[in-house]
Amino acid sequence: MKMVIVDDEKGIVDGLHKMIGRYIPECEMIGTAYNGLDGFKLILERQPDIVITDIRMPQADGLEMIRMLKDEACHAKFILLSGYAEFEYARKGMQLGVQFYINKPVEEEELQDCVYKMMEAIRSERARQQEVHNLKQQVHNRMVESAFRDHMDAGGDNIPRKKDIITEIKEYVTKHYSEPISLADLSARFFINPYYLSQLFKQKTGETYLNYLAQTRINKAKELLIRTDLKVYEICQQVGYSDAQHFARLFEKLTGCRPSEYRKNPLRE
């Protein structure tokens, strides 16, 4: 976890830095400051998890620094460090949400115990926040699923509108079958979620959009094979395919014969 130390005595800052590096390797020291105002700026900039701060310091004391940071919605946790154990400081600290205190001179065992308790409190709080986030996400997902089912199952006034959308899409495909028109292209053009569009198209037509597009193109290819002298690869390009072999395989799959065979005997299908 990331840590900042704020104290106006350089010797104490250096001593804490060494003790934390030696006995609490889980903490990464990311900055130090020697008065409350500089500490305020440093903490806002670096966003540490834990701040160890003295109470009595020049420019702004530790309690005032914490108060300013709370006003800025800072989420760091604070350990108060002071040679003054008066009740008034403790009371003000508690009002600011401070739960941990270390008295000067700092003992290694007390420092370790306090920091590890702070780290455990932070982990527990983050776990609770993650649980709340997961619960909110589950509720959101269920609401979306429920709304989707309502759309799919809705009757009455909603049905004509849905039929109109599918009709518009089919008409668009009939006019633009020779162009690359993916499901994503249609969803952007008609302002519909692609997953919802896919499900709605299947519900209303009984087939997938890709199958419908392929059948539309192959039907047009059949017309061109009968009515024109265009070569197979030219027809392939005119109905929206760039790969003649893929087109021939798809044609045979949907009609039972290859394009050249269909041209010779269109009634055999």
PyMOL commands that set and color helices and strands:
alter all, ss='L'
color gray80, all
select helices_A, chain A and resi 10-23+36-46+62-71+87-95+108-153+158-176+183-190+194-205+209-227+232-238+244-255+259-264+266-268
alter helices_A, ss='H'
color red, helices_A
select strands_A, chain A and resi 2-6+28-33+50-54+77-82+100-103
alter strands_A, ss='S'
color yellow, strands_A
deselect
rebuild
show_as cartoon
